[in-house]
């Protein structure tokens, strides 16, 4: 959650604190929960009653603002606002988070936190109750920030698709590359878990016969970091299936697909009971 405090030097200090259960929802899942109010409220109440944390990212902001101002966006905005301060903003660029893990020193923040976006919020938070709804308003009030996030998204989407297309073509034409990738043994290092999951998911995306679509770049970002830092990750069916095919250490996230929200609620309710 975001803890609010003040000091003689700053009118508003936002301190991210993570309390389990920690849940990450794909944007399509958030939209579904906002529209299907009964199950959406059931999930919200279950998470908050357990004192849990909803992880959100810049990728969510890109997709939410891509909806345009309208009934669906308003439903999603209101739904996210109902979680109050029980959320944290993370950076779901797997390479960036992995680099932070490698260079992490004692006393530094959680490597997954999006410190730049959190600092922006601390400086530009409007008057009113602290919530995800206020985050959306703060971002909406600065079109240049939205443009920067969208540009970041386009670059990542383009670069990931190009890299995966090249690797997939090589996998199908280069026997030695295929042999090396199939037989690669990735070592799990507790101090750099994101790199391990990144390599596993990359291989799964390369060897699959499914096309790597332009939209898959953002979906790839939605799964790697959350798998490492969350207790539960809810993705669309295709990406949930891919995540379930890789080896994820027991300490990492449990994956649900977008039609298994009832099962997720049941598991959250069963915690500590």
Buried (B, 14 or more C-beta within 10 A) or exposed (E): BBEEEEEEEEEBEBEBEBEBBBBBBBBBBBBBBBBEEEBBEBBBBBBBEBEBBBBBBBBBBBBBBEBEEEEBBEBBBEBBBBBBBBBBBBBBBBEBBBBBBEEBEEEEEBBBBBBEBBEBBBEBBEEEEBBBBBBBBBBBEEEEBBEEBBEBBEEBBEEBBEBBEEBBEBBEEEEEBBEEBEEEEBEBEEEBBBBBBBBBBBBBBBBBEEEBEEEBBBBBBBBBBBBBBBBBBBBBEBBBBBBBEBEBEEEBBBBBBBEBBEEBBEBBBEEEE
